[in-house]
Amino acid sequence: MAVHISSNAWPKGSNGKRMRLKASRPFLHGVEIRTLTSPHLLSGETGLFAIRPFMQFDIVGEYVGKVTERGGGEYSAHLESHTILGGLGLDAQNFGNEARTINHYRGIAEEPNVVMKICYVETLPRVMIVCRRDIAAEEEFLLSYGDEYADAYLSGAKPVAPPAVAVSWNELAGADCD
């Protein structure tokens, strides 16, 4: 009978250390942060672009930041439903990776091409950026930050801080999530 484990079992000793080092990736692969130019709606800001094709359901990478108990700054996402874990969130305002440069789709595209999805890795919740459809090389990754964000920031109003991005469980076409 197989033993239940919550993560991959790497060999011990120097062989395992060598294998982990070989497998580790310090950056998201297949993406590039670019400064946006005119006529882009966000000219002068940054965006995240594919430098290779991605297929529907591919994982672009993990959205990372400082874990907080109450949402937070301009680069926030819910780590888990606030009703389940007391409102744990991620704040990538000062700590984050390339995924923090993914822009809101409204005014740029008809709909978002990626979505944030929660999964559990090594027993902890993680927020992954997942492709909603095929994405071509040179295409910008775009999320929906939610109607609250769009109404507040794209209508001219100036709130103190944007709401955390809510991760919807069933946004992927064909997904069977509860």
BADOBA-284949 format. One record per residue (C-alpha): residue number from 1; x, y, z. Coordinates in nm, 4 decimals. Example, Ala and Ser with C-alpha at 12.3 -4.5 7.8 and 13.67 -1.06 7.14 Angstrom:
<pos = 1, x = 1.2300, y = -0.4500, z = 0.7800> .
<pos = 2, x = 1.3670, y = -0.1060, z = 0.7140> .
END
This chain:
<pos = 1, x = 0.0000, y = 0.0000, z = 0.0000> .
<pos = 2, x = 0.1263, y = 0.3504, z = -0.0878> .
<pos = 3, x = 0.2046, y = 0.6028, z = 0.1840> .
<pos = 4, x = 0.0116, y = 0.9323, z = 0.1724> .
<pos = 5, x = 0.2429, y = 1.2347, z = 0.1437> .
<pos = 6, x = 0.1572, y = 1.6038, z = 0.1009> .
<pos = 7, x = 0.4480, y = 1.6966, z = -0.1259> .
<pos = 8, x = 0.7024, y = 1.5348, z = -0.3547> .
<pos = 9, x = 0.9543, y = 1.3124, z = -0.1770> .
<pos = 10, x = 1.3031, y = 1.4209, z = -0.2814> .
<pos = 11, x = 1.6015, y = 1.1927, z = -0.2216> .
<pos = 12, x = 1.8038, y = 1.2746, z = 0.0886> .
<pos = 13, x = 2.1651, y = 1.3843, z = 0.0845> .
<pos = 14, x = 2.3707, y = 1.5481, z = -0.1848> .
<pos = 15, x = 2.1869, y = 1.3719, z = -0.4714> .
<pos = 16, x = 1.8519, y = 1.5132, z = -0.3558> .
<pos = 17, x = 2.0033, y = 1.8578, z = -0.3066> .
<pos = 18, x = 2.1471, y = 1.8485, z = -0.6595> .
<pos = 19, x = 1.8114, y = 1.7380, z = -0.8041> .
<pos = 20, x = 1.6189, y = 2.0138, z = -0.6191> .
<pos = 21, x = 1.8694, y = 2.2756, z = -0.7348> .
<pos = 22, x = 1.8379, y = 2.1565, z = -1.0956> .
<pos = 23, x = 1.4562, y = 2.1659, z = -1.0767> .
<pos = 24, x = 1.4176, y = 2.5053, z = -0.9049> .
<pos = 25, x = 1.3041, y = 2.8116, z = -1.1008> .
<pos = 26, x = 1.3540, y = 3.1528, z = -0.9370> .
<pos = 27, x = 1.1467, y = 3.3366, z = -1.2003> .
<pos = 28, x = 0.8269, y = 3.2741, z = -1.3943> .
<pos = 29, x = 0.9187, y = 3.1173, z = -1.7276> .
<pos = 30, x = 0.7796, y = 3.2164, z = -2.0638> .
<pos = 31, x = 0.6895, y = 3.5692, z = -1.9511> .
<pos = 32, x = 0.8423, y = 3.9154, z = -1.9669> .
<pos = 33, x = 0.7640, y = 4.2428, z = -1.7895> .
<pos = 34, x = 0.7426, y = 4.5298, z = -2.0388> .
<pos = 35, x = 0.6886, y = 4.9034, z = -2.0110> .
<pos = 36, x = 0.3654, y = 4.9856, z = -2.1920> .
<pos = 37, x = 0.3766, y = 5.2440, z = -2.4708> .
<pos = 38, x = 0.1181, y = 5.4627, z = -2.6409> .
<pos = 39, x = -0.1579, y = 5.4008, z = -2.7453> .
<pos = 40, x = -0.1951, y = 5.1464, z = -2.4592> .
<pos = 41, x = -0.4447, y = 5.2656, z = -2.1958> .
<pos = 42, x = -0.1738, y = 5.2297, z = -1.9287> .
<pos = 43, x = 0.1124, y = 5.3852, z = -2.1265> .
<pos = 44, x = 0.4166, y = 5.4334, z = -1.9029> .
<pos = 45, x = 0.3135, y = 5.1561, z = -1.6619> .
<pos = 46, x = 0.4232, y = 4.7908, z = -1.6821> .
<pos = 47, x = 0.2464, y = 4.4778, z = -1.8006> .
<pos = 48, x = 0.3223, y = 4.1064, z = -1.8206> .
<pos = 49, x = 0.3559, y = 3.9490, z = -2.1657> .
<pos = 50, x = 0.3891, y = 3.5952, z = -2.2982> .
<pos = 51, x = 0.7180, y = 3.5311, z = -2.4774> .
<pos = 52, x = 0.6021, y = 3.1838, z = -2.5817> .
<pos = 53, x = 0.2570, y = 3.0401, z = -2.6510> .
<pos = 54, x = 0.0463, y = 2.9219, z = -2.3545> .
<pos = 55, x = -0.2444, y = 2.6791, z = -2.3870> .
<pos = 56, x = -0.5806, y = 2.6978, z = -2.2134> .
<pos = 57, x = -0.5448, y = 2.5742, z = -1.8518> .
<pos = 58, x = -0.1648, y = 2.6220, z = -1.8502> .
<pos = 59, x = -0.0375, y = 2.7624, z = -1.5223> .
<pos = 60, x = 0.1576, y = 3.0832, z = -1.5832> .
<pos = 61, x = 0.2873, y = 3.0781, z = -1.2269> .
<pos = 62, x = 0.2094, y = 3.1566, z = -0.8665> .
<pos = 63, x = 0.0915, y = 3.4986, z = -0.7482> .
<pos = 64, x = 0.3060, y = 3.5609, z = -0.4412> .
<pos = 65, x = 0.3283, y = 3.8279, z = -0.1752> .
<pos = 66, x = 0.3283, y = 3.8859, z = 0.1975> .
<pos = 67, x = 0.0591, y = 3.6809, z = 0.3718> .
<pos = 68, x = -0.1767, y = 3.9095, z = 0.5644> .
<pos = 69, x = -0.4834, y = 3.8593, z = 0.7808> .
<pos = 70, x = -0.6796, y = 4.1360, z = 0.6150> .
<pos = 71, x = -0.6219, y = 4.1959, z = 0.2425> .
<pos = 72, x = -0.4187, y = 4.5103, z = 0.1996> .
<pos = 73, x = -0.2445, y = 4.7299, z = -0.0539> .
<pos = 74, x = -0.2719, y = 4.7966, z = -0.4238> .
<pos = 75, x = -0.1467, y = 4.4490, z = -0.5200> .
<pos = 76, x = -0.3708, y = 4.2306, z = -0.3041> .
<pos = 77, x = -0.5444, y = 3.9001, z = -0.3605> .
<pos = 78, x = -0.7456, y = 3.6764, z = -0.1304> .
<pos = 79, x = -0.5387, y = 3.3740, z = -0.0350> .
<pos = 80, x = -0.8563, y = 3.1919, z = 0.0638> .
<pos = 81, x = -1.2180, y = 3.2760, z = 0.1261> .
<pos = 82, x = -1.2379, y = 3.5132, z = 0.4225> .
<pos = 83, x = -1.5199, y = 3.2970, z = 0.5594> .
<pos = 84, x = -1.2928, y = 2.9903, z = 0.5690> .
<pos = 85, x = -0.9610, y = 3.1227, z = 0.6994> .
<pos = 86, x = -1.0508, y = 3.4556, z = 0.8560> .
<pos = 87, x = -0.9620, y = 3.6705, z = 0.5566> .
<pos = 88, x = -0.6074, y = 3.5598, z = 0.4768> .
<pos = 89, x = -0.4700, y = 3.7475, z = 0.1824> .
<pos = 90, x = -0.1583, y = 3.8174, z = -0.0195> .
<pos = 91, x = -0.0166, y = 4.1656, z = -0.0530> .
<pos = 92, x = 0.2380, y = 4.2012, z = -0.3338> .
<pos = 93, x = 0.2786, y = 4.5774, z = -0.2891> .
<pos = 94, x = 0.6361, y = 4.5437, z = -0.1601> .
<pos = 95, x = 0.7046, y = 4.1696, z = -0.2036> .
<pos = 96, x = 0.6067, y = 3.9824, z = -0.5185> .
<pos = 97, x = 0.7051, y = 3.8382, z = -0.8525> .
<pos = 98, x = 0.6275, y = 3.9050, z = -1.2182> .
<pos = 99, x = 0.2588, y = 3.8183, z = -1.1691> .
<pos = 100, x = 0.2048, y = 4.1443, z = -0.9772> .
<pos = 101, x = 0.2356, y = 4.3309, z = -1.3097> .
<pos = 102, x = -0.0705, y = 4.1641, z = -1.4677> .
<pos = 103, x = -0.3181, y = 4.4409, z = -1.5509> .
<pos = 104, x = -0.6974, y = 4.4611, z = -1.5356> .
<pos = 105, x = -0.8502, y = 4.3795, z = -1.8748> .
<pos = 106, x = -1.1172, y = 4.6509, z = -1.9002> .
<pos = 107, x = -1.0298, y = 4.9071, z = -2.1676> .
<pos = 108, x = -0.7582, y = 4.6774, z = -2.3056> .
<pos = 109, x = -0.9413, y = 4.3606, z = -2.4148> .
<pos = 110, x = -1.2939, y = 4.2203, z = -2.4372> .
<pos = 111, x = -1.2305, y = 3.9814, z = -2.1478> .
<pos = 112, x = -0.9494, y = 3.8570, z = -1.9249> .
<pos = 113, x = -0.7269, y = 3.5795, z = -2.0605> .
<pos = 114, x = -0.6045, y = 3.4537, z = -1.7197> .
<pos = 115, x = -0.7688, y = 3.3921, z = -1.3838> .
<pos = 116, x = -0.6451, y = 3.3471, z = -1.0272> .
<pos = 117, x = -0.7196, y = 3.0009, z = -0.8853> .
<pos = 118, x = -0.6499, y = 2.8684, z = -0.5377> .
<pos = 119, x = -0.4804, y = 2.5321, z = -0.4982> .
<pos = 120, x = -0.3060, y = 2.3638, z = -0.2086> .
<pos = 121, x = 0.0662, y = 2.2860, z = -0.2267> .
<pos = 122, x = 0.2411, y = 2.1277, z = 0.0696> .
<pos = 123, x = -0.0883, y = 2.1688, z = 0.2652> .
<pos = 124, x = -0.1002, y = 2.5494, z = 0.2228> .
<pos = 125, x = -0.3189, y = 2.7604, z = -0.0075> .
<pos = 126, x = -0.1465, y = 2.9116, z = -0.3102> .
<pos = 127, x = -0.2849, y = 3.1446, z = -0.5774> .
<pos = 128, x = -0.1988, y = 3.0327, z = -0.9302> .
<pos = 129, x = -0.2415, y = 3.2308, z = -1.2518> .
<pos = 130, x = -0.4190, y = 2.9991, z = -1.4988> .
<pos = 131, x = -0.4878, y = 3.0598, z = -1.8699> .
<pos = 132, x = -0.8599, y = 3.0827, z = -1.9538> .
<pos = 133, x = -0.7815, y = 3.0294, z = -2.3246> .
<pos = 134, x = -0.4819, y = 2.9851, z = -2.5540> .
<pos = 135, x = -0.2471, y = 3.2848, z = -2.5342> .
<pos = 136, x = -0.0113, y = 3.3700, z = -2.8181> .
<pos = 137, x = 0.3488, y = 3.4840, z = -2.7784> .
<pos = 138, x = 0.3656, y = 3.8657, z = -2.7453> .
<pos = 139, x = 0.0140, y = 3.8813, z = -2.5952> .
<pos = 140, x = -0.0399, y = 4.0661, z = -2.2657> .
<pos = 141, x = -0.1725, y = 3.8671, z = -1.9692> .
<pos = 142, x = -0.4896, y = 4.0314, z = -1.8351> .
<pos = 143, x = -0.6973, y = 3.9588, z = -1.5229> .
<pos = 144, x = -1.0322, y = 4.0777, z = -1.3975> .
<pos = 145, x = -0.9723, y = 4.2696, z = -1.0755> .
<pos = 146, x = -1.3499, y = 4.2679, z = -1.0184> .
<pos = 147, x = -1.6304, y = 4.5184, z = -1.0737> .
<pos = 148, x = -1.5516, y = 4.7022, z = -0.7488> .
<pos = 149, x = -1.2027, y = 4.7876, z = -0.8750> .
<pos = 150, x = -1.3212, y = 4.8829, z = -1.2229> .
<pos = 151, x = -1.6022, y = 5.1036, z = -1.0919> .
<pos = 152, x = -1.3705, y = 5.2786, z = -0.8455> .
<pos = 153, x = -1.0571, y = 5.3182, z = -1.0558> .
<pos = 154, x = -1.1810, y = 5.3323, z = -1.4115> .
<pos = 155, x = -1.4745, y = 5.5667, z = -1.3521> .
<pos = 156, x = -1.2588, y = 5.8476, z = -1.2140> .
<pos = 157, x = -1.3275, y = 5.7916, z = -0.8424> .
<pos = 158, x = -1.0206, y = 5.7784, z = -0.6179> .
<pos = 159, x = -1.0624, y = 5.5340, z = -0.3262> .
<pos = 160, x = -0.7927, y = 5.4999, z = -0.0611> .
<pos = 161, x = -0.6989, y = 5.1409, z = -0.1558> .
<pos = 162, x = -0.8344, y = 4.8986, z = -0.4144> .
<pos = 163, x = -1.0200, y = 4.5909, z = -0.2930> .
<pos = 164, x = -0.8386, y = 4.2587, z = -0.2903> .
<pos = 165, x = -0.8925, y = 4.0534, z = -0.6044> .
<pos = 166, x = -1.1555, y = 3.7917, z = -0.5317> .
<pos = 167, x = -1.0640, y = 3.4502, z = -0.6647> .
<pos = 168, x = -1.3708, y = 3.2899, z = -0.8186> .
<pos = 169, x = -1.3919, y = 2.9129, z = -0.8010> .
<pos = 170, x = -1.5644, y = 2.8536, z = -1.1364> .
<pos = 171, x = -1.4164, y = 3.1046, z = -1.3835> .
<pos = 172, x = -1.2342, y = 2.8559, z = -1.6038> .
<pos = 173, x = -1.4249, y = 2.7324, z = -1.9034> .
<pos = 174, x = -1.4896, y = 2.3637, z = -1.8477> .
<pos = 175, x = -1.3742, y = 2.3737, z = -1.4839> .
<pos = 176, x = -1.5541, y = 2.1552, z = -1.2336> .
<pos = 177, x = -1.4700, y = 2.3272, z = -0.9059> .
<pos = 178, x = -1.6690, y = 2.3626, z = -0.5862> .
END
